[in-house]
Amino acid sequence: MNLRQLELFISLAKNPNISQVAKESFLTQSAVSVALKGLEQDLGVQLFDRLNRRLALNPHGRTFLRNLEPAMHNLNEVLRTFEGDNMTGVLVVGASSTIADYILPQIMFEFEDRYPNVTIETVFTNPHDIAEGLEQGSIDIGLIETDIESSDLEFTRLCRDELFVVSSDEAFAKNGPYSIEELLNKKWVLREPGAGSRDTFNYYMAEHMKNMRIVMEMHHTVSIKRVLQNPDTLSCLSPFAIQRELELGELFRVPLKDLRLTRHFYAVMHRDKYRTRLMETFYHAVESYLGTDRQIFSEED
């Protein structure tokens, strides 16, 4: 039994004229007759009575038609969702903290406003867990703030982000720039190990970490910003996360001597994953919003 047989049965049920149905279907009358006979053999019942060389639905045929038409309608609706400019489906996006809180919501709003039949499910966690989800297939696209070692993943480098050392003490910030050695005894409030901003901070501060006074490690940037209102505290955060506080004068950038803490954002997918139109369209929406230097690479390159 095949889809073509079912379509021909419905056509014949509505117009029991084999020659006309054959013409409309671009088939010979013999091909239509063979298809109908094959369908009846597969079902094990006769669907039409042959009366005076004409077809007439019998009780089996009427029952089959009544049940088949809604199913075929539903099937055609499903098939149409993948045709033309239609965009539909569920996309699972994993995002690390800064992107999840300060960038992805606007991208999602614009995307789902444009494609109302799309559902974006989000997984907000650290880059290492996102990489694991990508490798296991539970996440379709990852948006992370640090490079991860994995031969299974393909990374597209997006825009550059420069982390700022910040304080709520305006006078202290304006007295810079400072060397890192001058700041080691301040009360540092940082993201937890594994967070994207913390990985970047650790990379640049590797030789100083053992002498740095880290008083708190927190899972949420909003909590860090609150703690920074205490005197003598410093943190290292993305300008995406503190744009409002910088504009309102609640936090101030502490300039550093001869050091810039730069990183890139990355779009990540499994190198062997089938790239659906939905995935590709969402990726281009991210690329349009954040920009990219078009460098695509994996650990095997």
Secondary structure, DSSP 8 states (H G I E B T S, - for coil): --HHHHHHHHHHHH---HHHHHHHTT--HHHHHHHHHHHHHHHTS--EEEETTEEEE-HHHHHHHHHHHHHHHHHHHHHHTTSTT---EEEEEEE-HHHHHHTHHHHHHHHHHH-TTEEEEEEE--HHHHHHHHHHTS-SEEEESS----TTEEEEEEEEEEEEEEES-HHHHHT--B-HHHHTTSEEEEE-TTSHHHHHHHHHTTTTGGGS-EEEEES-HHHHHHHTTSTTEEEEE-HHHHHHHHHHTSSEE--BSS--EEEEEEEEEETTS---HHHHHHHHHHHHHH-EEEEEEETT-
